[in-house]
Amino acid sequence: MRKLLTAIVMALALATPVSAQDAASGDAIRGVISSQLEAFRAGDVPAAWAHASPTIKRLFGSEQNFAVMVERSYPMVWEPGDVQFLELREIGGKQWQKVMVKDANNVFHILDYEMIETESGWQIDGVQLLPAPQIGA
C-alpha cells in the first residue's frame, strides 16, 4: 500500500499543471472558433472573416472569396451542427485546437484549427480536415 501511495504522489508531483495563462489562452481560442462557427451559422460572413488571420486575409483577398472557399471546401463549418472541442496542443510553437463538428447530414468531422496570437487577439491561421478515425467491430 505504501508503495502505491508513493507512486501516486510521485506521479502527481511530476505532472505539469496547466497554468492560469494556458487555461485563459485555451478559453480564448475556443471562444474565437465558436464565434466564427456561430457567424457562419448565422450567415454573417463579415463576422466570420474578422476571425481570420492576416495571412488568411491576404490569401483570399476578400470576404466573398473566403466565403466561397469555406462553403465549397468546409461545408461542415459553413453550416455547423453540434460542436465539441477536443484537445488543444502546441506544435512547433503554434497552438492547434482539434474540433469535432457535425454536418447537416449528421456526419462528424474532426478539424484542426491553427491559431496565432496577434495584436487583435487570437485568430484562425488555417484549418485542416483530419482523416476520420477508423471504427471497427
CORPE-V113256 format. One line per field, one symbol per residue. burial: b if it has 24 or more other C-alpha atoms within 12 Angstrom, else e. A space follows every 10 residues. Layout:
# CORPE-V113256
burial: ???
This chain:
# CORPE-V113256
burial: eeeeeeeeee eeeeeeeeee eeeebbebbb ebbbbbbbbb beeebeebbb bbbbebbeee eebeebbeeb eeebbbbbbb bbbebeebee eeeebbbbbb bbeeeeebbb bbbbbbbeee ebbbbbbebe eeeeeee
